[in-house]
Amino acid sequence: MSFDALKSAQETLSAEREGLLQLEQSLGQEFVDAVKILGNAKGRVIVSGMGKSGHIANKIVATMASTGTPAQFVHPAEASHGDLGMITKEDVILGLSWSGETSELANLLAYSARFDIPLIAITSNPDSQLGRTARVCLTLPKAPEACPNGLAPTTSTTMQLAIGDALAVALLKQKNFSASDFKNFHPGGKLGANLLRVEDIMHKADHLPLMNEDVLMSDAIVEMTKKGFGCLGILNADGELSGIITDGDLRRHMSADILSQTTRAVMTHGPRTISTDMLTAEALNVMNEASIQCVFVCSDKKPIGLVRILDLLRIGTA
């Protein structure tokens, strides 16, 4: 009998999708209560689980920590050998166990009860030791595992992961956690680059290539060459950006008398501009949509900066 890998994959995803659907439909007041307890915590969210649940717990910790909810993973077995000291009375414990009877969690549960540290359970068995000890029990539906033997945690861990994400996102929204806040925790890599703002990377002050309207192109080309950005911003009498001249404009207007023409005659009127508080990822979208290589940053229509595609490539946004 031949093995159909594609069919197997589709069956796995179907089983896990069904588990997520059941989980979505099962959520109720307990979830609201859990978010309230987590949101009111003065300390950290201590997340713990054994085996596959432990791996999911670590991911929940990473997601919460990066979205404004201080969190830490405590291994349940290590907790019994001194790591309980990591947990304070201001913390909240989030315990994961599919059966709710994981023996390694016993001392953690006792510690929670002894010092009145709020415990939130994520389990499929609310009548288990974990479920009964918890102040709030988030009960996972007993959806079939994708594993044909019903043994390997698949659907169950997918649901654990999903409800962890749901908690983290709810807390993020409750705290009005912004993109600027997110940037503080993600300074590196492409994500960090996308969260930089235009003011962080723009060229400014004396480096800007700017000239007034009605200046001769012979002088304008000298300024363009001197500044080396491949463009020149044109200012009206009020100091506002009224146009731009790029290398492309020079080629389109190339003629024997181009040096005697004025910047007003050659410039592209009403160029696209961006603001200092715009994310670099948004600036890239503006430039891609307009098919331009550079864009001026303006405040009250007056140019205060310049950003090029090359700048976005340098920091990893483009």
C-alpha positions as CSV (number, residue, x, y, z in Angstrom):
1,M,0.0,0.0,0.0
2,S,1.5,3.3,-1.1
3,F,1.8,6.2,1.4
4,D,0.2,9.5,0.5
5,A,2.3,12.2,2.3
6,L,0.1,15.1,1.0
7,K,-3.1,13.4,2.3
8,S,-1.4,12.8,5.6
9,A,-0.5,16.5,5.9
10,Q,-4.0,17.6,5.1
11,E,-5.4,15.2,7.7
12,T,-3.0,16.6,10.3
13,L,-3.9,20.2,9.5
14,S,-7.6,19.3,9.5
15,A,-7.4,17.7,12.9
16,E,-5.6,20.6,14.4
17,R,-7.9,23.1,12.7
18,E,-10.9,21.3,14.2
19,G,-9.2,21.5,17.6
20,L,-8.7,25.2,17.3
21,L,-12.4,25.7,16.2
22,Q,-13.6,23.8,19.3
23,L,-11.2,25.8,21.5
24,E,-12.6,29.1,20.0
25,Q,-16.1,28.0,20.7
26,S,-15.4,26.9,24.3
27,L,-13.9,30.2,25.5
28,G,-16.0,32.0,28.1
29,Q,-15.8,34.0,31.3
30,E,-12.8,32.0,32.6
31,F,-10.7,33.5,29.8
32,V,-11.8,37.0,30.8
33,D,-11.0,36.2,34.5
34,A,-7.5,34.9,33.5
35,V,-6.7,38.0,31.5
36,K,-7.8,40.2,34.5
37,I,-5.5,38.3,36.9
38,L,-2.6,38.4,34.5
39,G,-3.1,42.0,33.8
40,N,-3.2,43.0,37.5
41,A,-0.1,41.1,38.4
42,K,2.6,43.4,39.9
43,G,5.3,40.8,39.2
44,R,5.8,38.4,36.3
45,V,3.9,35.6,34.7
46,I,5.6,32.3,35.7
47,V,4.9,29.7,33.1
48,S,5.6,26.0,33.7
49,G,4.9,22.7,32.0
50,M,6.6,19.3,31.5
51,G,7.6,17.7,28.3
52,K,5.9,19.0,25.2
53,S,3.8,21.4,27.5
54,G,7.1,22.8,28.7
55,H,8.2,23.6,25.1
56,I,4.9,25.4,24.6
57,A,5.3,27.2,27.9
58,N,8.7,28.5,26.8
59,K,7.1,29.9,23.6
60,I,4.3,31.6,25.6
61,V,7.0,33.2,27.8
62,A,8.8,34.5,24.8
63,T,5.6,35.9,23.3
64,M,4.5,37.6,26.5
65,A,7.9,39.1,27.3
66,S,8.1,40.6,23.8
67,T,4.7,42.1,24.0
68,G,4.9,43.9,27.3
69,T,4.1,41.2,29.8
70,P,7.1,40.2,31.9
71,A,7.3,36.5,32.0
72,Q,9.7,33.7,33.0
73,F,9.7,29.9,32.5
74,V,10.3,27.7,35.5
75,H,10.9,24.1,34.9
76,P,8.6,22.1,37.2
77,A,11.2,19.5,38.1
78,E,13.9,22.1,38.8
79,A,11.3,24.0,40.9
80,S,11.4,21.2,43.5
81,H,15.2,21.7,43.8
82,G,15.4,25.4,44.6
83,D,13.9,27.2,41.6
84,L,10.7,27.8,43.6
85,G,12.7,30.7,45.0
86,M,12.4,32.4,41.6
87,I,8.6,32.9,42.3
88,T,7.4,35.8,44.4
89,K,4.1,36.6,45.9
90,E,3.6,39.3,43.3
91,D,3.8,36.8,40.4
92,V,1.1,34.8,38.7
93,I,1.6,31.2,37.8
94,L,0.4,29.8,34.5
95,G,0.6,26.0,34.5
96,L,0.2,23.7,31.5
97,S,-0.6,20.1,31.6
98,W,-2.9,18.2,29.2
99,S,-3.9,15.6,31.9
100,G,-3.6,18.0,34.8
101,E,-1.9,15.3,36.8
102,T,1.7,15.8,35.9
103,S,3.5,14.7,39.0
104,E,6.4,17.2,38.5
105,L,3.9,20.1,39.0
106,A,2.9,18.9,42.5
107,N,5.3,21.0,44.5
108,L,4.7,24.1,42.3
109,L,0.9,23.7,43.0
110,A,1.6,23.3,46.7
111,Y,3.8,26.4,46.7
112,S,1.1,28.4,45.0
113,A,-1.5,27.4,47.5
114,R,0.8,27.9,50.5
115,F,1.8,31.5,49.6
116,D,-1.6,32.4,47.9
117,I,0.1,33.0,44.5
118,P,-2.6,33.1,41.8
119,L,-2.5,30.0,39.6
120,I,-4.1,29.8,36.2
121,A,-4.4,26.3,34.7
122,I,-4.4,25.3,31.0
123,T,-5.6,21.7,30.9
124,S,-8.1,19.4,29.4
125,N,-9.2,18.0,32.8
126,P,-10.7,20.7,35.1
127,D,-11.2,18.0,37.8
128,S,-7.5,17.2,37.9
129,Q,-5.1,18.3,40.6
130,L,-4.0,21.2,38.5
131,G,-7.6,22.2,37.6
132,R,-8.8,22.0,41.2
133,T,-5.9,24.0,42.6
134,A,-6.1,26.8,40.0
135,R,-7.9,30.0,40.7
136,V,-9.0,30.0,37.1
137,C,-9.0,26.9,34.8
138,L,-8.8,27.3,31.1
139,T,-10.2,24.0,29.9
140,L,-9.0,22.7,26.5
141,P,-11.5,20.6,24.5
142,K,-10.6,17.0,24.3
143,A,-10.2,17.1,20.5
144,P,-8.5,14.0,18.9
145,E,-4.7,14.2,18.3
146,A,-3.6,14.3,14.7
147,C,-1.3,11.4,15.5
148,P,-3.1,8.2,14.2
149,N,-2.2,6.4,17.4
150,G,-3.7,9.2,19.5
151,L,-0.4,9.4,21.4
152,A,2.0,12.1,20.1
153,P,0.9,15.6,21.3
154,T,-0.2,17.4,18.2
155,T,-3.7,18.9,18.3
156,S,-3.3,19.3,22.1
157,T,-0.1,21.3,21.9
158,T,-1.5,23.4,19.0
159,M,-4.4,24.4,21.3
160,Q,-2.0,25.2,24.1
161,L,0.0,27.4,21.8
162,A,-3.0,29.1,20.5
163,I,-4.6,29.9,23.9
164,G,-1.2,31.2,25.0
165,D,-1.1,33.6,22.0
166,A,-4.7,34.6,22.8
167,L,-3.7,35.5,26.4
168,A,-0.6,37.4,25.2
169,V,-2.5,39.4,22.6
170,A,-5.4,40.2,25.0
171,L,-2.9,41.6,27.5
172,L,-1.1,43.5,24.7
173,K,-4.4,45.2,23.7
174,Q,-5.4,45.8,27.3
175,K,-2.1,47.6,27.9
176,N,-2.4,49.6,24.6
177,F,1.0,48.2,23.7
178,S,2.1,50.1,20.6
179,A,4.5,49.6,17.8
180,S,7.0,51.9,19.5
181,D,6.8,49.8,22.6
182,F,7.3,46.7,20.5
183,K,10.4,48.3,19.0
184,N,12.0,48.6,22.4
185,F,12.0,44.8,22.8
186,H,13.0,44.0,19.1
187,P,16.0,46.2,18.2
188,G,17.7,43.6,16.1
189,G,17.1,41.9,12.8
190,K,14.6,42.7,10.0
191,L,11.8,43.1,12.5
192,G,13.8,45.7,14.4
193,A,14.6,47.5,11.2
194,N,10.9,47.7,10.2
195,L,10.1,49.2,13.6
196,L,12.6,52.0,13.3
197,R,11.1,55.4,12.5
198,V,12.1,57.7,9.7
199,E,13.6,60.2,12.1
200,D,16.1,57.5,13.2
201,I,17.7,57.1,9.8
202,M,17.0,60.2,7.7
203,H,19.7,62.5,6.4
204,K,19.2,66.1,7.7
205,A,20.5,69.6,8.2
206,D,23.3,70.7,5.9
207,H,23.4,67.3,4.2
208,L,20.1,68.0,2.4
209,P,20.3,68.8,-1.3
210,L,18.0,71.9,-1.5
211,M,17.8,74.9,-3.8
212,N,15.2,77.6,-4.6
213,E,12.9,77.8,-7.6
214,D,14.1,79.6,-10.7
215,V,17.8,78.8,-10.0
216,L,19.7,77.9,-13.1
217,M,20.2,74.2,-13.7
218,S,23.9,74.8,-14.1
219,D,24.0,75.6,-10.4
220,A,21.4,72.9,-9.5
221,I,23.5,70.1,-11.1
222,V,26.5,71.3,-9.2
223,E,24.5,71.0,-5.9
224,M,23.1,67.6,-6.8
225,T,26.6,66.3,-7.6
226,K,28.0,67.8,-4.4
227,K,25.4,66.2,-2.1
228,G,25.4,62.9,-3.9
229,F,21.9,61.8,-3.3
230,G,20.8,61.7,-6.9
231,C,18.0,64.2,-6.2
232,L,17.5,67.9,-5.4
233,G,14.6,69.4,-3.4
234,I,13.2,72.6,-4.8
235,L,11.8,75.3,-2.3
236,N,9.3,78.0,-3.0
237,A,9.5,81.5,-1.5
238,D,8.0,80.2,1.8
239,G,10.7,77.5,2.2
240,E,8.2,74.8,1.4
241,L,9.0,71.8,-0.8
242,S,7.4,72.5,-4.1
243,G,9.2,70.1,-6.3
244,I,12.1,67.6,-6.8
245,I,14.6,67.0,-9.5
246,T,16.1,63.5,-9.8
247,D,18.6,61.9,-12.1
248,G,15.7,60.6,-14.1
249,D,14.3,64.2,-14.5
250,L,17.7,65.2,-15.9
251,R,17.7,62.5,-18.5
252,R,14.1,63.3,-19.5
253,H,14.9,67.0,-20.0
254,M,18.3,66.5,-21.5
255,S,18.9,69.1,-24.3
256,A,21.5,71.5,-25.5
257,D,20.1,74.3,-23.4
258,I,19.4,72.4,-20.1
259,L,22.0,74.3,-18.2
260,S,20.3,77.6,-19.0
261,Q,16.9,76.3,-17.9
262,T,15.5,76.9,-14.4
263,T,14.8,74.4,-11.6
264,R,11.1,75.2,-11.9
265,A,11.1,74.1,-15.6
266,V,12.8,70.8,-14.9
267,M,11.4,69.8,-11.5
268,T,8.6,67.3,-10.8
269,H,5.9,69.3,-9.0
270,G,4.2,68.2,-5.8
271,P,6.5,65.3,-4.9
272,R,5.6,62.6,-2.4
273,T,6.8,63.2,1.1
274,I,6.8,61.4,4.4
275,S,6.8,62.4,8.1
276,T,9.4,61.8,10.8
277,D,7.1,59.5,12.9
278,M,6.5,57.1,10.0
279,L,7.9,53.6,10.4
280,T,10.6,52.7,7.9
281,A,8.5,49.9,6.7
282,E,5.7,52.4,5.8
283,A,8.3,54.6,4.1
284,L,9.4,51.7,2.0
285,N,5.8,51.1,0.9
286,V,5.4,54.8,-0.1
287,M,8.6,54.6,-2.2
288,N,7.6,51.3,-3.8
289,E,4.1,52.5,-4.7
290,A,5.5,55.7,-6.3
291,S,8.5,53.9,-7.9
292,I,10.9,56.4,-6.4
293,Q,14.4,56.0,-5.0
294,C,14.4,58.8,-2.5
295,V,11.8,60.8,-0.6
296,F,11.9,64.0,1.5
297,V,10.8,64.1,5.1
298,C,8.7,67.2,5.7
299,S,7.2,69.1,8.6
300,D,4.6,71.8,7.8
301,K,5.5,71.2,4.1
302,K,9.2,72.2,4.8
303,P,11.9,69.6,4.2
304,I,13.8,68.5,7.3
305,G,15.1,65.1,6.1
306,L,15.7,62.7,3.2
307,V,15.5,59.0,3.0
308,R,16.8,56.8,0.2
309,I,16.1,53.2,-0.8
310,L,19.8,52.6,-0.1
311,D,19.3,53.7,3.5
312,L,16.5,51.2,3.9
313,L,18.6,48.5,2.3
314,R,21.5,49.3,4.7
315,I,19.4,48.8,7.9
316,G,17.6,45.7,6.5
317,T,14.1,47.1,5.9
318,A,14.1,46.8,2.1
